[in-house]
Amino acid sequence: HIIDGIKEAGPVWVYWCFVMERYCGMLQRSITSKLYPYANLNLRILELEQINSI
């Protein structure tokens, strides 16, 4: 079915959302606080960016 998608929509990088879906799934799994999920999420993103900057 990948070949059909390429024929209909062009190169896969135009319409595939795998990278974004993977990132959102990773963020969802990183939320451990039910009381403060947004603060927990902000902290996780900050930690990831600090690691990426090294």
C-alpha distance matrix in Angstrom:
0.0 3.8 5.4 5.2 6.4 8.8 10.0 10.7 12.2 13.2 13.5 11.9 15.5 16.1 14.0 13.3 16.0 15.9 19.4 21.0 19.7 20.9 24.2 24.7 24.2 26.7 29.1 28.9 29.7 32.6 34.4 37.2 39.8 39.8 42.9 41.8 38.0 38.1 40.8 38.9 35.7 37.8 39.4 36.2 34.8 38.2 38.2 34.8 36.0 39.2 37.5 35.3 38.4 40.1
3.8 0.0 3.8 5.4 5.0 6.2 8.7 9.9 10.4 10.6 10.2 8.5 12.1 13.1 11.6 10.7 13.8 13.6 16.8 18.8 18.0 19.1 22.1 23.1 22.9 25.0 27.5 27.7 28.6 31.2 33.2 36.1 38.8 39.1 42.1 40.7 36.9 36.6 39.2 37.4 34.1 35.9 37.4 34.2 32.6 35.8 35.8 32.3 33.2 36.5 34.7 32.3 35.3 37.1
5.4 3.8 0.0 3.8 5.4 5.1 6.2 8.7 10.0 9.7 10.0 9.7 13.4 14.1 13.3 13.3 16.8 16.9 19.8 21.8 21.4 22.5 25.4 26.5 26.5 28.6 31.0 31.3 32.3 34.7 36.8 39.8 42.5 42.7 45.7 44.2 40.4 40.0 42.5 40.8 37.4 39.1 40.7 37.5 35.7 38.8 38.9 35.3 36.0 39.2 37.5 34.9 37.7 39.4
5.2 5.4 3.8 0.0 3.8 5.4 5.1 6.2 8.5 9.6 11.0 10.8 14.6 14.3 13.0 13.6 17.0 17.7 20.8 22.3 21.7 23.4 26.2 26.8 26.9 29.4 31.5 31.6 32.8 35.5 37.2 40.2 42.7 42.6 45.5 44.2 40.4 39.9 42.7 41.2 37.8 39.5 41.4 38.4 36.5 39.8 40.1 36.6 37.3 40.7 39.3 36.6 39.5 41.5
6.4 5.0 5.4 3.8 0.0 3.8 5.4 5.1 5.8 7.3 8.5 7.7 11.3 10.8 9.2 10.0 13.4 14.6 17.6 18.8 18.5 20.4 23.0 23.5 24.0 26.4 28.3 28.5 30.0 32.5 34.2 37.3 39.6 39.6 42.4 40.9 37.1 36.5 39.3 37.9 34.4 36.0 38.0 35.1 33.1 36.3 36.9 33.4 33.9 37.4 36.1 33.5 36.3 38.4
8.8 6.2 5.1 5.4 3.8 0.0 3.8 5.5 5.4 4.7 5.6 6.3 9.9 9.7 9.5 10.6 14.3 15.4 17.8 19.5 19.8 21.4 23.7 24.8 25.5 27.5 29.5 30.1 31.5 33.7 35.6 38.9 41.3 41.6 44.2 42.4 38.7 37.8 40.4 39.1 35.5 36.7 38.6 35.7 33.5 36.5 37.0 33.4 33.6 37.0 35.7 32.8 35.4 37.5
10.0 8.7 6.2 5.1 5.4 3.8 0.0 3.8 6.0 5.9 8.4 9.9 13.2 12.3 12.3 13.9 17.6 19.0 21.5 22.9 23.1 24.9 27.2 28.1 28.8 31.1 32.9 33.4 35.0 37.2 39.0 42.2 44.5 44.6 47.2 45.6 41.8 40.9 43.6 42.4 38.8 40.1 42.1 39.3 37.0 40.0 40.6 37.1 37.2 40.6 39.4 36.5 38.9 41.1
10.7 9.9 8.7 6.2 5.1 5.5 3.8 0.0 3.8 6.1 9.3 10.3 13.3 11.5 10.8 13.1 16.4 18.4 21.0 21.8 21.9 24.2 26.4 26.8 27.7 30.2 31.7 32.0 33.9 36.2 37.6 40.9 43.0 42.9 45.4 43.7 40.0 39.1 42.0 41.0 37.4 38.6 40.9 38.3 36.0 39.1 40.0 36.6 36.7 40.3 39.3 36.4 38.9 41.3
12.2 10.4 10.0 8.5 5.8 5.4 6.0 3.8 0.0 3.8 6.8 7.7 10.0 7.8 7.4 10.3 13.5 15.9 18.0 18.7 19.4 21.7 23.5 24.0 25.3 27.6 28.9 29.5 31.5 33.5 35.0 38.5 40.5 40.5 42.8 41.0 37.3 36.1 38.9 38.0 34.4 35.4 37.7 35.2 32.7 35.7 36.7 33.3 33.3 36.9 36.1 33.1 35.5 38.0
13.2 10.6 9.7 9.6 7.3 4.7 5.9 6.1 3.8 0.0 3.8 6.4 8.6 7.1 8.3 10.7 14.3 16.2 17.9 19.1 20.2 22.0 23.7 24.8 26.2 28.1 29.6 30.6 32.4 34.1 35.9 39.4 41.6 41.9 44.2 42.2 38.5 37.2 39.7 38.8 35.1 35.9 38.0 35.4 32.8 35.5 36.4 32.9 32.6 36.1 35.1 32.0 34.2 36.5
13.5 10.2 10.0 11.0 8.5 5.6 8.4 9.3 6.8 3.8 0.0 3.8 5.6 5.8 7.7 9.1 12.6 13.9 15.3 17.0 18.4 19.7 21.3 22.9 24.2 25.7 27.4 28.7 30.2 31.8 33.9 37.3 39.7 40.3 42.7 40.5 36.8 35.6 37.8 36.7 33.0 33.8 35.6 32.9 30.3 32.9 33.6 30.0 29.7 33.0 31.9 28.7 31.0 33.2
11.9 8.5 9.7 10.8 7.7 6.3 9.9 10.3 7.7 6.4 3.8 0.0 3.8 5.3 5.7 5.7 9.3 10.3 12.0 13.9 14.9 16.1 18.1 19.6 20.6 22.2 24.1 25.2 26.7 28.4 30.5 33.9 36.3 36.9 39.4 37.4 33.6 32.6 34.9 33.6 30.0 31.0 32.8 29.9 27.5 30.4 30.9 27.3 27.4 30.8 29.5 26.6 29.1 31.3
15.5 12.1 13.4 14.6 11.3 9.9 13.2 13.3 10.0 8.6 5.6 3.8 0.0 3.8 5.7 5.6 8.3 9.5 10.0 11.8 13.7 14.8 16.0 17.9 19.4 20.6 22.2 23.8 25.4 26.7 28.8 32.2 34.5 35.4 37.6 35.3 31.7 30.4 32.4 31.3 27.6 28.3 30.1 27.3 24.7 27.4 28.0 24.4 24.2 27.6 26.6 23.5 25.8 28.1
16.1 13.1 14.1 14.3 10.8 9.7 12.3 11.5 7.8 7.1 5.8 5.3 3.8 0.0 3.8 6.3 8.8 11.3 12.1 12.8 14.7 16.6 17.6 18.8 20.7 22.3 23.3 24.7 26.8 28.1 29.8 33.4 35.4 35.9 38.0 35.7 32.2 30.6 32.9 32.2 28.4 29.0 31.2 28.7 25.9 28.6 29.7 26.3 25.9 29.4 28.8 25.7 27.8 30.5
14.0 11.6 13.3 13.0 9.2 9.5 12.3 10.8 7.4 8.3 7.7 5.7 5.7 3.8 0.0 3.8 6.4 9.3 11.0 11.3 12.4 14.8 16.2 16.8 18.4 20.6 21.7 22.5 24.6 26.4 27.9 31.4 33.4 33.6 35.9 33.9 30.2 29.0 31.6 30.7 27.0 28.0 30.3 27.8 25.3 28.3 29.4 26.1 26.1 29.7 29.1 26.3 28.8 31.4
13.3 10.7 13.3 13.6 10.0 10.6 13.9 13.1 10.3 10.7 9.1 5.7 5.6 6.3 3.8 0.0 3.8 5.7 8.0 8.9 9.5 11.5 13.4 14.3 15.5 17.5 19.0 19.9 21.7 23.5 25.3 28.7 31.0 31.4 33.9 32.0 28.2 27.3 29.8 28.5 24.9 26.2 28.2 25.4 23.2 26.4 27.0 23.6 24.1 27.6 26.6 24.1 26.8 29.2
16.0 13.8 16.8 17.0 13.4 14.3 17.6 16.4 13.5 14.3 12.6 9.3 8.3 8.8 6.4 3.8 0.0 3.8 5.6 5.4 6.0 8.5 10.0 10.6 12.1 14.2 15.4 16.3 18.3 20.0 21.7 25.1 27.3 27.7 30.1 28.2 24.5 23.5 26.1 24.8 21.2 22.6 24.7 21.9 19.8 23.1 23.9 20.7 21.3 24.9 24.1 21.8 24.7 27.2
15.9 13.6 16.9 17.7 14.6 15.4 19.0 18.4 15.9 16.2 13.9 10.3 9.5 11.3 9.3 5.7 3.8 0.0 3.8 5.6 5.1 6.0 8.5 9.9 10.4 12.1 14.2 15.1 16.4 18.3 20.4 23.6 26.2 27.0 29.6 27.8 24.0 23.5 25.8 24.0 20.6 22.3 23.8 20.7 19.0 22.3 22.5 19.2 20.3 23.7 22.4 20.3 23.5 25.6
19.4 16.8 19.8 20.8 17.6 17.8 21.5 21.0 18.0 17.9 15.3 12.0 10.0 12.1 11.0 8.0 5.6 3.8 0.0 3.8 5.5 5.2 6.2 8.7 9.9 10.6 12.4 14.3 15.5 16.7 19.1 22.4 24.9 26.1 28.5 26.3 22.6 21.7 23.6 21.9 18.4 19.7 21.1 18.0 16.0 19.1 19.3 15.8 16.7 20.1 18.9 16.7 19.8 22.0
21.0 18.8 21.8 22.3 18.8 19.5 22.9 21.8 18.7 19.1 17.0 13.9 11.8 12.8 11.3 8.9 5.4 5.6 3.8 0.0 3.8 5.4 5.1 6.1 8.5 9.8 10.5 12.2 14.3 15.3 17.1 20.6 22.8 23.6 25.8 23.6 19.9 18.8 21.0 19.7 16.1 17.3 19.3 16.5 14.4 17.7 18.5 15.5 16.2 19.8 19.3 17.3 20.2 22.8
19.7 18.0 21.4 21.7 18.5 19.8 23.1 21.9 19.4 20.2 18.4 14.9 13.7 14.7 12.4 9.5 6.0 5.1 5.5 3.8 0.0 3.8 5.5 5.1 6.1 8.6 9.9 10.4 12.3 14.2 15.9 19.2 21.5 22.1 24.7 22.9 19.1 18.7 21.2 19.5 16.1 18.2 20.0 17.0 15.6 19.3 19.7 16.9 18.3 21.7 20.9 19.5 22.7 25.0
20.9 19.1 22.5 23.4 20.4 21.4 24.9 24.2 21.7 22.0 19.7 16.1 14.8 16.6 14.8 11.5 8.5 6.0 5.2 5.4 3.8 0.0 3.8 5.5 5.1 6.2 8.7 9.9 10.6 12.4 14.8 17.9 20.7 21.8 24.5 22.7 19.0 18.9 20.8 18.6 15.5 17.5 18.7 15.3 14.3 17.8 17.6 14.5 16.4 19.6 18.3 17.0 20.5 22.4
24.2 22.1 25.4 26.2 23.0 23.7 27.2 26.4 23.5 23.7 21.3 18.1 16.0 17.6 16.2 13.4 10.0 8.5 6.2 5.1 5.5 3.8 0.0 3.8 5.4 5.1 6.2 8.6 10.0 10.7 13.0 16.3 18.8 20.2 22.5 20.3 16.6 16.0 17.7 15.8 12.4 14.0 15.3 12.1 10.6 14.2 14.4 11.4 13.0 16.4 15.6 14.3 17.6 19.8
24.7 23.1 26.5 26.8 23.5 24.8 28.1 26.8 24.0 24.8 22.9 19.6 17.9 18.8 16.8 14.3 10.6 9.9 8.7 6.1 5.1 5.5 3.8 0.0 3.8 5.4 5.1 6.1 8.6 9.8 11.1 14.7 16.8 17.5 19.9 17.9 14.2 13.7 16.1 14.4 11.0 13.2 15.1 12.3 11.2 15.0 15.7 13.4 15.1 18.4 18.1 17.3 20.3 22.7
24.2 22.9 26.5 26.9 24.0 25.5 28.8 27.7 25.3 26.2 24.2 20.6 19.4 20.7 18.4 15.5 12.1 10.4 9.9 8.5 6.1 5.1 5.4 3.8 0.0 3.8 5.4 5.0 6.2 8.6 10.4 13.4 16.1 16.9 19.8 18.4 14.6 15.1 17.3 14.9 12.1 15.0 16.2 13.0 13.0 16.7 16.6 14.4 16.8 19.7 18.9 18.5 21.9 23.7
26.7 25.0 28.6 29.4 26.4 27.5 31.1 30.2 27.6 28.1 25.7 22.2 20.6 22.3 20.6 17.5 14.2 12.1 10.6 9.8 8.6 6.2 5.1 5.4 3.8 0.0 3.8 5.5 5.2 6.3 9.1 12.0 15.0 16.6 19.3 17.6 14.0 14.5 15.9 13.1 10.5 13.2 13.6 10.1 10.3 13.9 13.2 11.0 13.8 16.4 15.4 15.4 18.8 20.4
29.1 27.5 31.0 31.5 28.3 29.5 32.9 31.7 28.9 29.6 27.4 24.1 22.2 23.3 21.7 19.0 15.4 14.2 12.4 10.5 9.9 8.7 6.2 5.1 5.4 3.8 0.0 3.8 5.4 5.1 6.8 10.3 12.6 14.1 16.4 14.3 10.7 10.7 12.3 9.9 7.0 9.7 10.8 7.8 7.9 11.6 11.8 10.3 12.8 15.5 15.3 15.5 18.5 20.4
28.9 27.7 31.3 31.6 28.5 30.1 33.4 32.0 29.5 30.6 28.7 25.2 23.8 24.7 22.5 19.9 16.3 15.1 14.3 12.2 10.4 9.9 8.6 6.1 5.0 5.5 3.8 0.0 3.8 5.4 5.7 8.9 11.2 11.9 14.8 13.4 9.7 10.7 12.9 10.5 8.3 11.8 12.9 10.4 11.3 14.8 14.9 13.9 16.5 19.0 18.8 19.2 22.2 24.1
29.7 28.6 32.3 32.8 30.0 31.5 35.0 33.9 31.5 32.4 30.2 26.7 25.4 26.8 24.6 21.7 18.3 16.4 15.5 14.3 12.3 10.6 10.0 8.6 6.2 5.2 5.4 3.8 0.0 3.8 5.6 7.6 10.9 12.3 15.4 14.5 11.1 12.9 14.3 11.1 9.8 13.3 13.4 10.5 12.2 15.4 14.6 13.7 16.9 18.9 18.1 19.0 22.2 23.5
32.6 31.2 34.7 35.5 32.5 33.7 37.2 36.2 33.5 34.1 31.8 28.4 26.7 28.1 26.4 23.5 20.0 18.3 16.7 15.3 14.2 12.4 10.7 9.8 8.6 6.3 5.1 5.4 3.8 0.0 3.8 6.1 9.2 11.5 14.0 12.5 9.5 10.9 11.5 8.0 7.0 10.3 9.8 6.9 9.3 12.2 11.2 10.9 14.2 15.8 15.4 16.7 19.6 20.9
34.4 33.2 36.8 37.2 34.2 35.6 39.0 37.6 35.0 35.9 33.9 30.5 28.8 29.8 27.9 25.3 21.7 20.4 19.1 17.1 15.9 14.8 13.0 11.1 10.4 9.1 6.8 5.7 5.6 3.8 0.0 3.8 5.9 7.9 10.4 9.0 5.9 8.1 9.1 6.0 5.8 9.6 9.7 8.1 10.6 13.2 13.0 13.5 16.3 17.9 18.1 19.5 22.1 23.6
37.2 36.1 39.8 40.2 37.3 38.9 42.2 40.9 38.5 39.4 37.3 33.9 32.2 33.4 31.4 28.7 25.1 23.6 22.4 20.6 19.2 17.9 16.3 14.7 13.4 12.0 10.3 8.9 7.6 6.1 3.8 0.0 3.8 6.5 9.1 8.8 7.1 10.2 10.4 7.1 8.7 11.9 11.2 10.1 13.3 15.3 14.6 15.6 18.7 19.6 19.7 21.7 24.2 25.2
39.8 38.8 42.5 42.7 39.6 41.3 44.5 43.0 40.5 41.6 39.7 36.3 34.5 35.4 33.4 31.0 27.3 26.2 24.9 22.8 21.5 20.7 18.8 16.8 16.1 15.0 12.6 11.2 10.9 9.2 5.9 3.8 0.0 3.8 5.4 5.5 5.2 8.7 8.6 6.4 8.9 11.7 11.3 11.5 14.5 16.1 16.0 17.6 20.2 21.0 21.7 23.7 25.8 27.0
39.8 39.1 42.7 42.6 39.6 41.6 44.6 42.9 40.5 41.9 40.3 36.9 35.4 35.9 33.6 31.4 27.7 27.0 26.1 23.6 22.1 21.8 20.2 17.5 16.9 16.6 14.1 11.9 12.3 11.5 7.9 6.5 3.8 0.0 3.8 5.7 5.6 9.3 10.3 9.1 11.0 13.9 14.3 14.5 17.1 18.9 19.3 20.6 23.0 24.2 25.0 26.8 28.9 30.4
42.9 42.1 45.7 45.5 42.4 44.2 47.2 45.4 42.8 44.2 42.7 39.4 37.6 38.0 35.9 33.9 30.1 29.6 28.5 25.8 24.7 24.5 22.5 19.9 19.8 19.3 16.4 14.8 15.4 14.0 10.4 9.1 5.4 3.8 0.0 3.8 6.2 9.0 9.3 9.3 11.8 13.8 14.3 15.5 17.9 19.1 19.9 21.7 23.7 24.7 25.9 27.8 29.5 31.1
41.8 40.7 44.2 44.2 40.9 42.4 45.6 43.7 41.0 42.2 40.5 37.4 35.3 35.7 33.9 32.0 28.2 27.8 26.3 23.6 22.9 22.7 20.3 17.9 18.4 17.6 14.3 13.4 14.5 12.5 9.0 8.8 5.5 5.7 3.8 0.0 3.8 5.7 5.5 6.2 8.7 10.2 10.9 12.5 14.5 15.6 16.7 18.6 20.4 21.3 22.9 24.6 26.1 27.9
38.0 36.9 40.4 40.4 37.1 38.7 41.8 40.0 37.3 38.5 36.8 33.6 31.7 32.2 30.2 28.2 24.5 24.0 22.6 19.9 19.1 19.0 16.6 14.2 14.6 14.0 10.7 9.7 11.1 9.5 5.9 7.1 5.2 5.6 6.2 3.8 0.0 3.8 5.6 5.0 6.0 8.6 9.9 10.5 12.3 14.2 15.3 16.5 18.4 19.9 21.1 22.5 24.4 26.3
38.1 36.6 40.0 39.9 36.5 37.8 40.9 39.1 36.1 37.2 35.6 32.6 30.4 30.6 29.0 27.3 23.5 23.5 21.7 18.8 18.7 18.9 16.0 13.7 15.1 14.5 10.7 10.7 12.9 10.9 8.1 10.2 8.7 9.3 9.0 5.7 3.8 0.0 3.8 5.3 4.9 6.1 8.5 9.7 10.5 12.2 14.1 15.3 16.5 18.2 20.0 21.0 22.5 24.8
40.8 39.2 42.5 42.7 39.3 40.4 43.6 42.0 38.9 39.7 37.8 34.9 32.4 32.9 31.6 29.8 26.1 25.8 23.6 21.0 21.2 20.8 17.7 16.1 17.3 15.9 12.3 12.9 14.3 11.5 9.1 10.4 8.6 10.3 9.3 5.5 5.6 3.8 0.0 3.8 5.4 5.1 6.2 8.6 10.0 10.5 12.3 14.4 15.5 16.5 18.5 20.0 21.1 23.2
38.9 37.4 40.8 41.2 37.9 39.1 42.4 41.0 38.0 38.8 36.7 33.6 31.3 32.2 30.7 28.5 24.8 24.0 21.9 19.7 19.5 18.6 15.8 14.4 14.9 13.1 9.9 10.5 11.1 8.0 6.0 7.1 6.4 9.1 9.3 6.2 5.0 5.3 3.8 0.0 3.8 5.5 5.2 6.3 8.8 9.9 10.6 12.5 14.4 15.4 16.7 18.5 20.2 21.8
35.7 34.1 37.4 37.8 34.4 35.5 38.8 37.4 34.4 35.1 33.0 30.0 27.6 28.4 27.0 24.9 21.2 20.6 18.4 16.1 16.1 15.5 12.4 11.0 12.1 10.5 7.0 8.3 9.8 7.0 5.8 8.7 8.9 11.0 11.8 8.7 6.0 4.9 5.4 3.8 0.0 3.8 5.4 5.1 6.2 8.6 9.9 10.7 12.4 14.2 15.5 16.6 18.5 20.6
37.8 35.9 39.1 39.5 36.0 36.7 40.1 38.6 35.4 35.9 33.8 31.0 28.3 29.0 28.0 26.2 22.6 22.3 19.7 17.3 18.2 17.5 14.0 13.2 15.0 13.2 9.7 11.8 13.3 10.3 9.6 11.9 11.7 13.9 13.8 10.2 8.6 6.1 5.1 5.5 3.8 0.0 3.8 5.5 5.2 6.2 8.6 10.0 10.7 12.3 14.4 15.4 16.6 18.9
39.4 37.4 40.7 41.4 38.0 38.6 42.1 40.9 37.7 38.0 35.6 32.8 30.1 31.2 30.3 28.2 24.7 23.8 21.1 19.3 20.0 18.7 15.3 15.1 16.2 13.6 10.8 12.9 13.4 9.8 9.7 11.2 11.3 14.3 14.3 10.9 9.9 8.5 6.2 5.2 5.4 3.8 0.0 3.8 5.5 5.1 6.2 8.7 9.9 10.5 12.4 14.2 15.4 17.1
36.2 34.2 37.5 38.4 35.1 35.7 39.3 38.3 35.2 35.4 32.9 29.9 27.3 28.7 27.8 25.4 21.9 20.7 18.0 16.5 17.0 15.3 12.1 12.3 13.0 10.1 7.8 10.4 10.5 6.9 8.1 10.1 11.5 14.5 15.5 12.5 10.5 9.7 8.6 6.3 5.1 5.5 3.8 0.0 3.8 5.4 5.1 6.2 8.7 9.9 10.7 12.4 14.3 15.9
34.8 32.6 35.7 36.5 33.1 33.5 37.0 36.0 32.7 32.8 30.3 27.5 24.7 25.9 25.3 23.2 19.8 19.0 16.0 14.4 15.6 14.3 10.6 11.2 13.0 10.3 7.9 11.3 12.2 9.3 10.6 13.3 14.5 17.1 17.9 14.5 12.3 10.5 10.0 8.8 6.2 5.2 5.5 3.8 0.0 3.8 5.4 5.1 6.2 8.6 9.9 10.5 12.3 14.7
38.2 35.8 38.8 39.8 36.3 36.5 40.0 39.1 35.7 35.5 32.9 30.4 27.4 28.6 28.3 26.4 23.1 22.3 19.1 17.7 19.3 17.8 14.2 15.0 16.7 13.9 11.6 14.8 15.4 12.2 13.2 15.3 16.1 18.9 19.1 15.6 14.2 12.2 10.5 9.9 8.6 6.2 5.1 5.4 3.8 0.0 3.8 5.5 5.2 6.1 8.7 9.8 10.6 12.8
38.2 35.8 38.9 40.1 36.9 37.0 40.6 40.0 36.7 36.4 33.6 30.9 28.0 29.7 29.4 27.0 23.9 22.5 19.3 18.5 19.7 17.6 14.4 15.7 16.6 13.2 11.8 14.9 14.6 11.2 13.0 14.6 16.0 19.3 19.9 16.7 15.3 14.1 12.3 10.6 9.9 8.6 6.2 5.1 5.4 3.8 0.0 3.8 5.5 5.1 6.3 8.6 10.0 11.2
34.8 32.3 35.3 36.6 33.4 33.4 37.1 36.6 33.3 32.9 30.0 27.3 24.4 26.3 26.1 23.6 20.7 19.2 15.8 15.5 16.9 14.5 11.4 13.4 14.4 11.0 10.3 13.9 13.7 10.9 13.5 15.6 17.6 20.6 21.7 18.6 16.5 15.3 14.4 12.5 10.7 10.0 8.7 6.2 5.1 5.5 3.8 0.0 3.8 5.4 5.2 6.2 8.7 10.3
36.0 33.2 36.0 37.3 33.9 33.6 37.2 36.7 33.3 32.6 29.7 27.4 24.2 25.9 26.1 24.1 21.3 20.3 16.7 16.2 18.3 16.4 13.0 15.1 16.8 13.8 12.8 16.5 16.9 14.2 16.3 18.7 20.2 23.0 23.7 20.4 18.4 16.5 15.5 14.4 12.4 10.7 9.9 8.7 6.2 5.2 5.5 3.8 0.0 3.8 5.3 4.9 6.1 8.9
39.2 36.5 39.2 40.7 37.4 37.0 40.6 40.3 36.9 36.1 33.0 30.8 27.6 29.4 29.7 27.6 24.9 23.7 20.1 19.8 21.7 19.6 16.4 18.4 19.7 16.4 15.5 19.0 18.9 15.8 17.9 19.6 21.0 24.2 24.7 21.3 19.9 18.2 16.5 15.4 14.2 12.3 10.5 9.9 8.6 6.1 5.1 5.4 3.8 0.0 3.8 5.4 5.2 6.8
37.5 34.7 37.5 39.3 36.1 35.7 39.4 39.3 36.1 35.1 31.9 29.5 26.6 28.8 29.1 26.6 24.1 22.4 18.9 19.3 20.9 18.3 15.6 18.1 18.9 15.4 15.3 18.8 18.1 15.4 18.1 19.7 21.7 25.0 25.9 22.9 21.1 20.0 18.5 16.7 15.5 14.4 12.4 10.7 9.9 8.7 6.3 5.2 5.3 3.8 0.0 3.8 5.5 5.5
35.3 32.3 34.9 36.6 33.5 32.8 36.5 36.4 33.1 32.0 28.7 26.6 23.5 25.7 26.3 24.1 21.8 20.3 16.7 17.3 19.5 17.0 14.3 17.3 18.5 15.4 15.5 19.2 19.0 16.7 19.5 21.7 23.7 26.8 27.8 24.6 22.5 21.0 20.0 18.5 16.6 15.4 14.2 12.4 10.5 9.8 8.6 6.2 4.9 5.4 3.8 0.0 3.8 5.5
38.4 35.3 37.7 39.5 36.3 35.4 38.9 38.9 35.5 34.2 31.0 29.1 25.8 27.8 28.8 26.8 24.7 23.5 19.8 20.2 22.7 20.5 17.6 20.3 21.9 18.8 18.5 22.2 22.2 19.6 22.1 24.2 25.8 28.9 29.5 26.1 24.4 22.5 21.1 20.2 18.5 16.6 15.4 14.3 12.3 10.6 10.0 8.7 6.1 5.2 5.5 3.8 0.0 3.8
40.1 37.1 39.4 41.5 38.4 37.5 41.1 41.3 38.0 36.5 33.2 31.3 28.1 30.5 31.4 29.2 27.2 25.6 22.0 22.8 25.0 22.4 19.8 22.7 23.7 20.4 20.4 24.1 23.5 20.9 23.6 25.2 27.0 30.4 31.1 27.9 26.3 24.8 23.2 21.8 20.6 18.9 17.1 15.9 14.7 12.8 11.2 10.3 8.9 6.8 5.5 5.5 3.8 0.0
